[in-house]
Structures are given as structure tokens and as C-alpha cells.
Amino acid sequence: MKSVEVIMIPVKDRQKAKEFYLKLGFEIIIEAPDPHGETWIQMGLPGGGTSISLASFQATICDTDDIEKEIEELKAKGVEAGKIDSTPRGKFAWLKDLDGNGLCLHQK
């Protein structure tokens, strides 16, 4: 993993949350339908690197250059990771920490 790309923030109403974060100075990076029938809303501060996503659950998405190698190395360390999903926005693999917090690897 090389950087934290997106921090997913659980919200009750994505549109109301979007309006709140716009008032704080965040900008919309992506607003598009996601595969689960919801709207993916990703926002960031101007010039910032890490962004937020307004979601129904908490997770942290970390950027990686080689998701297959990363998963292999994690499994060798005893860390369980889900299967790699290929999407139009890249490859994703989900895992959880010891307290159940969601982590996701993303290869663009």
C-alpha cells in the first residue's frame, strides 16, 4: 500500500451530507451510480490528495500499484483478504482489521 486514497464516511442521507461538505469547501470529484444501486459521491478539498466518499458504511481505501502481489504478501502474513474485483474504475479487494473496520486495496 502506498497511500490512503479515500476515507468512506457513513452518512444517513448522501445528498444532505454532500451539501454540508460543499459548504465546508469540499468539491465533488465523482458523483455516479455505483454497482449496488446507490450513488457514489466522492469529494475532496482543492489540491488535496486523500478524498472522502459519502457512503452507507465505514472503510478506508488504500492505493496500490500491484494488487495481486499485495494480496499475496498479506496472505503470507496471515491476513485474510477477499477476492479481487475488476471494475471500470480499477481492481478492488476488501479486508477487515481485527475490530471489523473495512479496508480496501485499489489498483487503478
mmCIF file of the C-alpha atoms, coordinates in Angstrom:
data_MODEL
# 
_entry.id   MODEL 
# 
loop_
_atom_site.group_PDB 
_atom_site.id 
_atom_site.type_symbol 
_atom_site.label_atom_id 
_atom_site.label_alt_id 
_atom_site.label_comp_id 
_atom_site.label_asym_id 
_atom_site.label_entity_id 
_atom_site.label_seq_id 
_atom_site.pdbx_PDB_ins_code 
_atom_site.Cartn_x 
_atom_site.Cartn_y 
_atom_site.Cartn_z 
_atom_site.occupancy 
_atom_site.B_iso_or_equiv 
_atom_site.pdbx_formal_charge 
_atom_site.auth_seq_id 
_atom_site.auth_comp_id 
_atom_site.auth_asym_id 
_atom_site.auth_atom_id 
_atom_site.pdbx_PDB_model_num 
ATOM 1   C CA . MET A 1 1   ? 0.000   0.000   0.000   1.00 0.00 ? 1   MET A CA 1 
ATOM 2   C CA . LYS A 1 2   ? 1.363   3.377   -0.892  1.00 0.00 ? 2   LYS A CA 1 
ATOM 3   C CA . SER A 1 3   ? -1.270  5.904   0.215   1.00 0.00 ? 3   SER A CA 1 
ATOM 4   C CA . VAL A 1 4   ? -4.723  6.405   1.690   1.00 0.00 ? 4   VAL A CA 1 
ATOM 5   C CA . GLU A 1 5   ? -6.847  7.245   -1.325  1.00 0.00 ? 5   GLU A CA 1 
ATOM 6   C CA . VAL A 1 6   ? -10.412 7.505   0.045   1.00 0.00 ? 6   VAL A CA 1 
ATOM 7   C CA . ILE A 1 7   ? -11.941 7.504   3.523   1.00 0.00 ? 7   ILE A CA 1 
ATOM 8   C CA . MET A 1 8   ? -15.530 6.286   3.362   1.00 0.00 ? 8   MET A CA 1 
ATOM 9   C CA . ILE A 1 9   ? -17.746 8.128   5.837   1.00 0.00 ? 9   ILE A CA 1 
ATOM 10  C CA . PRO A 1 10  ? -21.095 6.588   6.815   1.00 0.00 ? 10  PRO A CA 1 
ATOM 11  C CA . VAL A 1 11  ? -23.959 9.048   6.320   1.00 0.00 ? 11  VAL A CA 1 
ATOM 12  C CA . LYS A 1 12  ? -27.756 8.733   6.588   1.00 0.00 ? 12  LYS A CA 1 
ATOM 13  C CA . ASP A 1 13  ? -28.570 10.944  3.586   1.00 0.00 ? 13  ASP A CA 1 
ATOM 14  C CA . ARG A 1 14  ? -25.884 11.266  0.917   1.00 0.00 ? 14  ARG A CA 1 
ATOM 15  C CA . GLN A 1 15  ? -27.390 14.333  -0.748  1.00 0.00 ? 15  GLN A CA 1 
ATOM 16  C CA . LYS A 1 16  ? -27.728 16.271  2.524   1.00 0.00 ? 16  LYS A CA 1 
ATOM 17  C CA . ALA A 1 17  ? -24.210 15.228  3.513   1.00 0.00 ? 17  ALA A CA 1 
ATOM 18  C CA . LYS A 1 18  ? -22.919 16.361  0.104   1.00 0.00 ? 18  LYS A CA 1 
ATOM 19  C CA . GLU A 1 19  ? -24.461 19.816  0.632   1.00 0.00 ? 19  GLU A CA 1 
ATOM 20  C CA . PHE A 1 20  ? -22.825 20.044  4.088   1.00 0.00 ? 20  PHE A CA 1 
ATOM 21  C CA . TYR A 1 21  ? -19.361 19.157  2.771   1.00 0.00 ? 21  TYR A CA 1 
ATOM 22  C CA . LEU A 1 22  ? -19.770 21.597  -0.142  1.00 0.00 ? 22  LEU A CA 1 
ATOM 23  C CA . LYS A 1 23  ? -20.360 24.341  2.463   1.00 0.00 ? 23  LYS A CA 1 
ATOM 24  C CA . LEU A 1 24  ? -17.073 23.318  4.114   1.00 0.00 ? 24  LEU A CA 1 
ATOM 25  C CA . GLY A 1 25  ? -15.195 23.852  0.849   1.00 0.00 ? 25  GLY A CA 1 
ATOM 26  C CA . PHE A 1 26  ? -15.059 20.298  -0.472  1.00 0.00 ? 26  PHE A CA 1 
ATOM 27  C CA . GLU A 1 27  ? -15.526 19.748  -4.200  1.00 0.00 ? 27  GLU A CA 1 
ATOM 28  C CA . ILE A 1 28  ? -17.197 16.858  -5.996  1.00 0.00 ? 28  ILE A CA 1 
ATOM 29  C CA . ILE A 1 29  ? -14.649 14.530  -7.574  1.00 0.00 ? 29  ILE A CA 1 
ATOM 30  C CA . ILE A 1 30  ? -17.109 11.832  -8.709  1.00 0.00 ? 30  ILE A CA 1 
ATOM 31  C CA . GLU A 1 31  ? -20.874 11.540  -8.432  1.00 0.00 ? 31  GLU A CA 1 
ATOM 32  C CA . ALA A 1 32  ? -22.092 8.488   -10.308 1.00 0.00 ? 32  ALA A CA 1 
ATOM 33  C CA . PRO A 1 33  ? -24.237 5.362   -9.880  1.00 0.00 ? 33  PRO A CA 1 
ATOM 34  C CA . ASP A 1 34  ? -22.393 2.508   -8.185  1.00 0.00 ? 34  ASP A CA 1 
ATOM 35  C CA . PRO A 1 35  ? -22.900 -1.229  -8.818  1.00 0.00 ? 35  PRO A CA 1 
ATOM 36  C CA . HIS A 1 36  ? -25.106 -1.556  -5.707  1.00 0.00 ? 36  HIS A CA 1 
ATOM 37  C CA . GLY A 1 37  ? -27.821 0.824   -6.925  1.00 0.00 ? 37  GLY A CA 1 
ATOM 38  C CA . GLU A 1 38  ? -26.609 3.740   -4.805  1.00 0.00 ? 38  GLU A CA 1 
ATOM 39  C CA . THR A 1 39  ? -24.810 6.925   -5.823  1.00 0.00 ? 39  THR A CA 1 
ATOM 40  C CA . TRP A 1 40  ? -21.045 7.035   -5.279  1.00 0.00 ? 40  TRP A CA 1 
ATOM 41  C CA . ILE A 1 41  ? -20.199 10.534  -4.055  1.00 0.00 ? 41  ILE A CA 1 
ATOM 42  C CA . GLN A 1 42  ? -16.502 11.212  -3.710  1.00 0.00 ? 42  GLN A CA 1 
ATOM 43  C CA . MET A 1 43  ? -15.352 14.648  -2.553  1.00 0.00 ? 43  MET A CA 1 
ATOM 44  C CA . GLY A 1 44  ? -12.069 16.323  -1.790  1.00 0.00 ? 44  GLY A CA 1 
ATOM 45  C CA . LEU A 1 45  ? -10.516 19.585  -0.780  1.00 0.00 ? 45  LEU A CA 1 
ATOM 46  C CA . PRO A 1 46  ? -8.926  21.635  -3.576  1.00 0.00 ? 46  PRO A CA 1 
ATOM 47  C CA . GLY A 1 47  ? -5.340  20.474  -4.038  1.00 0.00 ? 47  GLY A CA 1 
ATOM 48  C CA . GLY A 1 48  ? -5.763  17.666  -1.504  1.00 0.00 ? 48  GLY A CA 1 
ATOM 49  C CA . GLY A 1 49  ? -4.649  14.101  -2.076  1.00 0.00 ? 49  GLY A CA 1 
ATOM 50  C CA . THR A 1 50  ? -6.911  11.986  0.111   1.00 0.00 ? 50  THR A CA 1 
ATOM 51  C CA . SER A 1 51  ? -10.641 12.276  -0.534  1.00 0.00 ? 51  SER A CA 1 
ATOM 52  C CA . ILE A 1 52  ? -13.838 11.201  1.211   1.00 0.00 ? 52  ILE A CA 1 
ATOM 53  C CA . SER A 1 53  ? -16.762 9.148   -0.008  1.00 0.00 ? 53  SER A CA 1 
ATOM 54  C CA . LEU A 1 54  ? -20.234 9.581   1.444   1.00 0.00 ? 54  LEU A CA 1 
ATOM 55  C CA . ALA A 1 55  ? -21.360 6.001   1.987   1.00 0.00 ? 55  ALA A CA 1 
ATOM 56  C CA . SER A 1 56  ? -23.544 3.635   3.959   1.00 0.00 ? 56  SER A CA 1 
ATOM 57  C CA . PHE A 1 57  ? -20.574 2.112   5.827   1.00 0.00 ? 57  PHE A CA 1 
ATOM 58  C CA . GLN A 1 58  ? -17.077 2.989   7.028   1.00 0.00 ? 58  GLN A CA 1 
ATOM 59  C CA . ALA A 1 59  ? -13.970 1.931   5.158   1.00 0.00 ? 59  ALA A CA 1 
ATOM 60  C CA . THR A 1 60  ? -10.532 3.153   4.141   1.00 0.00 ? 60  THR A CA 1 
ATOM 61  C CA . ILE A 1 61  ? -9.392  2.656   0.555   1.00 0.00 ? 61  ILE A CA 1 
ATOM 62  C CA . CYS A 1 62  ? -5.632  2.378   0.026   1.00 0.00 ? 62  CYS A CA 1 
ATOM 63  C CA . ASP A 1 63  ? -3.894  2.772   -3.314  1.00 0.00 ? 63  ASP A CA 1 
ATOM 64  C CA . THR A 1 64  ? -1.561  0.040   -4.558  1.00 0.00 ? 64  THR A CA 1 
ATOM 65  C CA . ASP A 1 65  ? 0.398   -0.478  -7.772  1.00 0.00 ? 65  ASP A CA 1 
ATOM 66  C CA . ASP A 1 66  ? 0.110   -4.295  -7.793  1.00 0.00 ? 66  ASP A CA 1 
ATOM 67  C CA . ILE A 1 67  ? -2.992  -5.640  -6.056  1.00 0.00 ? 67  ILE A CA 1 
ATOM 68  C CA . GLU A 1 68  ? -2.213  -9.295  -6.770  1.00 0.00 ? 68  GLU A CA 1 
ATOM 69  C CA . LYS A 1 69  ? 1.249   -9.016  -5.212  1.00 0.00 ? 69  LYS A CA 1 
ATOM 70  C CA . GLU A 1 70  ? -0.161  -7.040  -2.263  1.00 0.00 ? 70  GLU A CA 1 
ATOM 71  C CA . ILE A 1 71  ? -2.818  -9.709  -1.563  1.00 0.00 ? 71  ILE A CA 1 
ATOM 72  C CA . GLU A 1 72  ? -0.223  -12.474 -1.840  1.00 0.00 ? 72  GLU A CA 1 
ATOM 73  C CA . GLU A 1 73  ? 2.056   -10.692 0.665   1.00 0.00 ? 73  GLU A CA 1 
ATOM 74  C CA . LEU A 1 74  ? -0.830  -10.065 3.079   1.00 0.00 ? 74  LEU A CA 1 
ATOM 75  C CA . LYS A 1 75  ? -1.931  -13.703 2.933   1.00 0.00 ? 75  LYS A CA 1 
ATOM 76  C CA . ALA A 1 76  ? 1.663   -14.786 3.664   1.00 0.00 ? 76  ALA A CA 1 
ATOM 77  C CA . LYS A 1 77  ? 1.421   -12.666 6.835   1.00 0.00 ? 77  LYS A CA 1 
ATOM 78  C CA . GLY A 1 78  ? -1.837  -14.353 7.834   1.00 0.00 ? 78  GLY A CA 1 
ATOM 79  C CA . VAL A 1 79  ? -4.149  -11.512 6.761   1.00 0.00 ? 79  VAL A CA 1 
ATOM 80  C CA . GLU A 1 80  ? -7.351  -12.674 5.063   1.00 0.00 ? 80  GLU A CA 1 
ATOM 81  C CA . ALA A 1 81  ? -8.445  -10.689 2.034   1.00 0.00 ? 81  ALA A CA 1 
ATOM 82  C CA . GLY A 1 82  ? -11.429 -11.069 -0.250  1.00 0.00 ? 82  GLY A CA 1 
ATOM 83  C CA . LYS A 1 83  ? -11.301 -11.806 -3.944  1.00 0.00 ? 83  LYS A CA 1 
ATOM 84  C CA . ILE A 1 84  ? -10.114 -9.192  -6.376  1.00 0.00 ? 84  ILE A CA 1 
ATOM 85  C CA . ASP A 1 85  ? -12.970 -7.480  -8.227  1.00 0.00 ? 85  ASP A CA 1 
ATOM 86  C CA . SER A 1 86  ? -12.234 -5.874  -11.590 1.00 0.00 ? 86  SER A CA 1 
ATOM 87  C CA . THR A 1 87  ? -14.385 -2.835  -12.364 1.00 0.00 ? 87  THR A CA 1 
ATOM 88  C CA . PRO A 1 88  ? -14.279 0.051   -14.849 1.00 0.00 ? 88  PRO A CA 1 
ATOM 89  C CA . ARG A 1 89  ? -12.651 2.100   -12.049 1.00 0.00 ? 89  ARG A CA 1 
ATOM 90  C CA . GLY A 1 90  ? -9.908  -0.446  -11.358 1.00 0.00 ? 90  GLY A CA 1 
ATOM 91  C CA . LYS A 1 91  ? -9.326  -3.541  -9.244  1.00 0.00 ? 91  LYS A CA 1 
ATOM 92  C CA . PHE A 1 92  ? -10.554 -3.743  -5.639  1.00 0.00 ? 92  PHE A CA 1 
ATOM 93  C CA . ALA A 1 93  ? -10.027 -6.242  -2.793  1.00 0.00 ? 93  ALA A CA 1 
ATOM 94  C CA . TRP A 1 94  ? -11.658 -5.931  0.639   1.00 0.00 ? 94  TRP A CA 1 
ATOM 95  C CA . LEU A 1 95  ? -10.408 -6.967  4.062   1.00 0.00 ? 95  LEU A CA 1 
ATOM 96  C CA . LYS A 1 96  ? -11.159 -6.142  7.697   1.00 0.00 ? 96  LYS A CA 1 
ATOM 97  C CA . ASP A 1 97  ? -8.929  -5.330  10.621  1.00 0.00 ? 97  ASP A CA 1 
ATOM 98  C CA . LEU A 1 98  ? -9.209  -7.113  13.975  1.00 0.00 ? 98  LEU A CA 1 
ATOM 99  C CA . ASP A 1 99  ? -12.033 -4.774  15.066  1.00 0.00 ? 99  ASP A CA 1 
ATOM 100 C CA . GLY A 1 100 ? -14.061 -5.213  11.881  1.00 0.00 ? 100 GLY A CA 1 
ATOM 101 C CA . ASN A 1 101 ? -13.092 -1.927  10.246  1.00 0.00 ? 101 ASN A CA 1 
ATOM 102 C CA . GLY A 1 102 ? -13.224 -2.148  6.471   1.00 0.00 ? 102 GLY A CA 1 
ATOM 103 C CA . LEU A 1 103 ? -10.090 -1.737  4.394   1.00 0.00 ? 103 LEU A CA 1 
ATOM 104 C CA . CYS A 1 104 ? -9.925  -1.887  0.626   1.00 0.00 ? 104 CYS A CA 1 
ATOM 105 C CA . LEU A 1 105 ? -6.998  -2.140  -1.738  1.00 0.00 ? 105 LEU A CA 1 
ATOM 106 C CA . HIS A 1 106 ? -7.416  -0.314  -5.041  1.00 0.00 ? 106 HIS A CA 1 
ATOM 107 C CA . GLN A 1 107 ? -5.292  -0.603  -8.155  1.00 0.00 ? 107 GLN A CA 1 
ATOM 108 C CA . LYS A 1 108 ? -6.113  1.938   -10.865 1.00 0.00 ? 108 LYS A CA 1 
# 
